[in-house]
Amino acid sequence: MNRREFLRTAGGAAGTAAATSAVAGPAAAQEGGGGGSGPIDYGGYLENANGWSSGGTADKTGKSEVTIAVGPGSSNKFDPVAVHVDPGTKIIWEWKGPGHNVQAKDGQFKSETKSEGTYEHTVDKKGVIPYFCQPHKGMGMLGAIAVGQVPRKSPAAAQEVEPEEMGVPIQPHYVGFGAGLMMTTSLVFTFYLLKYGESAHTKGGNS
């Protein structure tokens, strides 16, 4: 392979790679949607919840009843913090510590503040239901119920730090623009070398 053929091949490969990145970027970002396999997306609500770890949702789908402990071991938390259930599932909160209540953020359920006993609520509507203990909300006693098919994060996004969290404003269209610029630059550079970079006496060069 002579120099001209090598440059033509390299330029074509660079252009193809850049174009592929521009197309694949948005597609990859769409993975892990409502039917994805990544962690359930709670919109950051559980970030400061006591006992919470990313991706720590308890899968209780297929069960007709699910029990959640309220304040176990004199703690200010729910156990499990988040559960994934099917529509029509009865949620039973069981008090394990004093002075707590259970209250949905959207108001669809609310218990009295008590120290023992249980409280029940059947979830019918699909989606994420954030809830909390009113007396200890500011101390991180937060929980969530994911009902049916809900938004999910892509596995890669769950492991990587978002650029926005590092103080860098990133817009989705910047990715496509950058890939296009890379492709254009590679093609122009290759064209220039093919046209002007060889001696007139080199085989395949300009005469």
C-alpha positions as CSV (number, residue, x, y, z in Angstrom):
1,M,0.0,0.0,0.0
2,N,1.5,3.3,-1.0
3,R,1.3,6.6,0.9
4,R,-1.7,7.9,-1.0
5,E,-3.7,4.7,-0.4
6,F,-2.7,4.7,3.3
7,L,-3.9,8.3,3.9
8,R,-7.2,7.6,2.0
9,T,-7.9,4.6,4.2
10,A,-7.0,6.4,7.4
11,G,-9.1,9.4,6.5
12,G,-12.1,7.3,5.7
13,A,-11.8,5.3,8.9
14,A,-11.6,8.5,11.0
15,G,-14.6,9.9,9.3
16,T,-16.6,6.7,9.8
17,A,-15.6,6.6,13.5
18,A,-16.7,10.2,14.1
19,A,-20.0,9.7,12.3
20,T,-20.7,6.6,14.2
21,S,-20.0,8.4,17.5
22,A,-22.4,11.2,16.6
23,V,-25.2,8.6,15.8
24,A,-24.4,6.3,18.7
25,G,-24.2,9.0,21.4
26,P,-27.9,9.9,21.5
27,A,-28.9,6.3,21.0
28,A,-26.8,5.2,23.9
29,A,-28.3,7.9,26.1
30,Q,-31.8,6.5,25.4
31,E,-31.0,3.1,26.7
32,G,-32.3,2.3,30.1
33,G,-35.6,4.1,29.6
34,G,-38.9,2.9,31.1
35,G,-38.2,-0.7,30.1
36,G,-34.4,-0.7,30.6
37,S,-32.4,-2.9,32.9
38,G,-30.5,-0.2,34.8
39,P,-31.3,1.2,38.3
40,I,-34.6,2.9,38.8
41,D,-34.4,6.7,38.4
42,Y,-35.8,8.4,41.5
43,G,-34.8,11.9,40.2
44,G,-32.2,12.3,43.0
45,Y,-34.9,12.1,45.7
46,L,-33.1,9.3,47.7
47,E,-29.6,10.8,47.5
48,N,-29.8,11.8,51.2
49,A,-32.0,9.0,52.4
50,N,-30.7,7.0,55.4
51,G,-29.7,3.5,54.5
52,W,-29.8,4.1,50.7
53,S,-27.3,2.9,48.2
54,S,-27.6,3.5,44.5
55,G,-29.3,0.7,42.8
56,G,-30.5,-0.7,46.1
57,T,-34.2,-1.1,45.2
58,A,-35.7,-4.2,46.6
59,D,-37.5,-6.1,43.8
60,K,-40.8,-7.2,45.2
61,T,-42.6,-7.6,41.9
62,G,-44.9,-10.6,41.8
63,K,-46.0,-10.2,45.4
64,S,-49.4,-9.2,46.5
65,E,-48.2,-7.7,49.8
66,V,-44.9,-6.1,50.8
67,T,-43.9,-5.1,54.3
68,I,-41.6,-2.1,55.1
69,A,-40.0,-1.6,58.5
70,V,-40.4,1.9,60.0
71,G,-37.5,3.0,62.2
72,P,-35.9,-0.4,62.8
73,G,-33.3,-0.5,65.6
74,S,-34.4,3.0,66.8
75,S,-33.1,4.4,63.5
76,N,-34.5,7.1,61.3
77,K,-35.0,5.1,58.2
78,F,-37.2,2.8,56.2
79,D,-36.1,-0.8,55.5
80,P,-36.0,-1.3,52.6
81,V,-35.7,2.3,51.6
82,A,-37.1,1.6,48.1
83,V,-39.2,-1.2,46.7
84,H,-40.3,-2.1,43.2
85,V,-43.8,-3.6,43.1
86,D,-46.7,-4.3,40.7
87,P,-49.8,-2.2,40.5
88,G,-52.4,-3.4,43.0
89,T,-49.8,-4.4,45.6
90,K,-50.6,-3.7,49.2
91,I,-47.8,-1.9,51.1
92,I,-47.7,-2.6,54.8
93,W,-45.5,-0.3,57.0
94,E,-44.7,-1.9,60.3
95,W,-43.5,0.3,63.1
96,K,-40.2,-0.8,64.8
97,G,-39.4,2.5,66.4
98,P,-41.3,5.3,68.1
99,G,-42.4,8.7,66.8
100,H,-42.6,8.1,63.1
101,N,-45.2,8.5,60.4
102,V,-45.5,7.6,56.7
103,Q,-46.5,10.4,54.2
104,A,-46.5,10.4,50.4
105,K,-44.9,13.5,48.8
106,D,-48.0,13.8,46.5
107,G,-50.4,13.4,49.3
108,Q,-52.0,10.1,48.2
109,F,-51.4,8.5,51.6
110,K,-50.6,9.7,55.1
111,S,-50.5,7.9,58.5
112,E,-50.6,9.4,61.9
113,T,-47.4,9.7,63.9
114,K,-47.2,6.7,66.2
115,S,-44.8,4.2,67.9
116,E,-46.2,0.8,67.1
117,G,-48.7,-1.0,64.8
118,T,-49.0,-0.9,61.1
119,Y,-50.3,1.2,58.2
120,E,-51.5,-0.1,54.9
121,H,-52.0,1.4,51.4
122,T,-52.6,-0.3,48.0
123,V,-50.7,1.3,45.1
124,D,-52.6,1.2,41.9
125,K,-51.1,3.9,39.7
126,K,-47.8,3.2,37.8
127,G,-44.9,5.5,38.6
128,V,-42.5,6.5,41.4
129,I,-44.1,7.5,44.8
130,P,-41.6,9.4,47.0
131,Y,-42.6,9.4,50.7
132,F,-41.1,10.4,54.0
133,C,-41.5,10.5,57.8
134,Q,-42.7,14.0,58.6
135,P,-41.0,14.3,62.0
136,H,-37.6,13.1,60.6
137,K,-37.7,14.2,57.0
138,G,-34.9,16.7,57.5
139,M,-32.8,13.9,59.0
140,G,-33.0,11.7,55.9
141,M,-35.9,9.4,56.7
142,L,-37.0,9.1,53.1
143,G,-38.4,6.3,51.0
144,A,-39.9,5.5,47.6
145,I,-42.2,3.0,45.9
146,A,-41.7,2.2,42.2
147,V,-44.9,0.9,40.8
148,G,-44.9,-1.1,37.5
149,Q,-42.8,0.2,34.6
150,V,-40.8,3.2,35.6
151,P,-37.9,5.3,34.3
152,R,-34.5,3.8,34.6
153,K,-30.9,5.0,34.3
154,S,-28.5,3.3,31.9
155,P,-26.0,1.1,33.7
156,A,-23.1,3.3,32.4
157,A,-24.8,6.5,33.7
158,A,-25.3,4.9,37.1
159,Q,-21.5,4.4,37.5
160,E,-20.2,7.6,36.0
161,V,-20.2,11.0,37.5
162,E,-22.4,13.4,35.6
163,P,-20.5,16.4,34.0
164,E,-23.1,18.8,35.5
165,E,-22.1,17.5,39.0
166,M,-18.6,18.6,38.3
167,G,-19.8,22.1,37.4
168,V,-19.5,21.6,33.6
169,P,-22.7,22.5,31.7
170,I,-23.1,20.0,29.0
171,Q,-25.8,20.2,26.3
172,P,-26.7,17.0,24.3
173,H,-26.2,18.8,20.9
174,Y,-22.6,19.6,21.8
175,V,-21.7,15.9,21.4
176,G,-23.0,15.7,17.8
177,F,-21.4,19.0,16.9
178,G,-18.0,17.8,18.3
179,A,-18.2,14.6,16.4
180,G,-19.1,16.4,13.2
181,L,-16.2,18.8,13.6
182,M,-13.8,15.9,14.1
183,M,-15.0,14.2,10.9
184,T,-14.7,17.4,8.9
185,T,-11.3,18.2,10.2
186,S,-10.0,14.7,9.4
187,L,-11.4,14.8,5.8
188,V,-9.9,18.3,5.1
189,F,-6.5,17.2,6.6
190,T,-6.4,14.0,4.5
191,F,-7.5,15.9,1.3
192,Y,-4.7,18.5,1.8
193,L,-2.0,15.8,2.2
194,L,-3.2,13.9,-0.8
195,K,-3.2,17.1,-3.0
196,Y,-0.1,18.9,-1.7
197,G,1.8,16.6,0.5
198,E,3.6,14.5,-2.1
199,S,6.4,15.3,-4.5
200,A,5.5,15.6,-8.2
201,H,8.0,12.8,-8.9
202,T,6.4,10.4,-6.4
203,K,4.4,7.7,-8.0
204,G,0.7,8.7,-7.7
205,G,1.6,12.3,-7.0
206,N,0.6,15.5,-8.9
207,S,2.2,16.1,-12.3
